[in-house]
């Protein structure tokens, strides 16, 4: 099995708020360490914008994929049945579309190889 070769940009390309589509999966890639060697990857479904009356216009909601697949939505969710990430548009630099998440993990792999010597 072989995966196609690709040129990676030296920087991450997170999803922009304008490209988010309700009900579509996005991938959070964050790092435990400051060097970007130990990633944490989670799948989140974009639940929508400004779902609470107190929200400003740029408030975005992401729901854990498990509860979303179980049919739970923001209006019916409780703290025990679903998890949500709530963020302003400018604070989603850790959220990626699938291919961009893969590329971020490839950059991580290259950093790890370099560290190992």
C-alpha positions as CSV (number, residue, x, y, z in Angstrom):
1,X,0.0,0.0,0.0
2,X,1.3,3.5,-0.8
3,X,0.0,6.9,0.0
4,X,0.5,9.6,-2.6
5,X,3.5,11.9,-2.0
6,X,2.7,15.6,-1.4
7,X,4.5,18.8,-0.7
8,X,3.6,20.1,2.7
9,X,3.4,23.8,3.5
10,X,5.5,24.8,6.5
11,X,2.4,26.1,8.4
12,X,-1.0,24.8,9.5
13,X,-4.1,25.5,7.5
14,X,-7.0,25.5,9.9
15,X,-10.6,25.7,8.7
16,X,-12.0,29.2,8.3
17,X,-15.4,30.0,9.8
18,X,-16.8,30.8,6.4
19,X,-16.2,27.2,5.2
20,X,-17.9,25.5,8.2
21,X,-21.1,23.5,7.4
22,X,-23.5,22.4,10.0
23,X,-23.4,18.7,10.5
24,X,-20.0,18.2,9.0
25,X,-17.1,16.6,10.9
26,X,-14.0,18.7,11.7
27,X,-10.8,17.6,13.4
28,X,-9.2,19.3,16.4
29,X,-5.4,18.9,16.4
30,X,-3.7,20.2,19.5
31,X,-0.5,19.4,21.2
32,X,0.4,18.3,24.7
33,X,3.8,19.8,24.5
34,X,5.2,23.1,23.2
35,X,7.3,21.4,20.5
36,X,4.4,19.9,18.7
37,X,5.6,16.3,19.1
38,X,2.6,14.8,21.0
39,X,-0.7,15.5,19.2
40,X,-4.3,15.1,20.6
41,X,-6.8,14.5,17.8
42,X,-10.5,14.6,18.3
43,X,-13.5,14.6,15.9
44,X,-16.1,17.4,16.3
45,X,-19.2,18.1,14.3
46,X,-20.0,21.7,13.5
47,X,-23.3,22.3,15.4
48,X,-23.9,25.9,14.3
49,X,-23.5,29.6,15.1
50,X,-24.9,31.6,17.9
51,X,-27.0,28.8,19.4
52,X,-27.6,30.6,22.7
53,X,-29.4,34.0,23.1
54,X,-26.4,35.5,25.0
55,X,-24.0,34.7,22.1
56,X,-22.4,37.2,19.9
57,X,-22.6,36.8,16.1
58,X,-19.2,35.1,15.9
59,X,-19.9,32.3,18.4
60,X,-19.3,28.8,16.9
61,X,-20.4,25.5,18.4
62,X,-18.7,22.1,17.9
63,X,-20.3,18.9,19.3
64,X,-18.6,15.7,20.1
65,X,-19.1,13.2,17.3
66,X,-20.4,10.4,19.5
67,X,-23.4,12.3,20.8
68,X,-24.1,13.8,17.4
69,X,-24.3,10.3,15.9
70,X,-26.6,9.3,18.7
71,X,-29.0,12.0,17.5
72,X,-28.5,14.5,20.3
73,X,-28.5,18.1,19.3
74,X,-27.8,21.4,21.2
75,X,-31.4,22.0,22.2
76,X,-31.8,18.5,23.7
77,X,-28.3,18.1,25.1
78,X,-27.4,17.9,28.8
79,X,-23.9,17.9,30.4
80,X,-24.2,14.1,30.7
81,X,-25.3,13.5,27.1
82,X,-23.1,15.7,25.0
83,X,-19.9,17.8,25.0
84,X,-19.6,21.1,23.1
85,X,-16.7,23.4,22.3
86,X,-17.8,27.0,22.0
87,X,-15.4,29.4,20.4
88,X,-15.2,32.8,18.7
89,X,-14.4,32.6,15.0
90,X,-10.9,33.8,15.6
91,X,-10.2,31.0,18.1
92,X,-10.6,27.9,15.9
93,X,-7.0,27.7,14.7
94,X,-6.9,24.1,16.1
95,X,-9.8,22.9,13.9
96,X,-9.2,21.4,10.5
97,X,-10.9,19.8,7.6
98,X,-9.9,16.1,7.1
99,X,-7.1,16.6,4.6
100,X,-5.6,19.6,6.4
101,X,-5.6,17.6,9.7
102,X,-3.7,14.8,7.9
103,X,-1.2,17.3,6.7
104,X,-0.8,18.7,10.2
105,X,-0.1,15.2,11.5
106,X,2.4,14.7,8.7
107,X,4.2,17.9,9.9
108,X,4.2,16.4,13.4
109,X,5.7,13.2,12.1
110,X,8.5,15.1,10.4
111,X,9.2,17.1,13.6
112,X,9.3,13.8,15.5
113,X,11.8,12.2,13.0
114,X,14.0,15.3,13.2
115,X,14.0,15.1,17.0
116,X,14.9,11.4,16.9
117,X,17.9,12.2,14.7
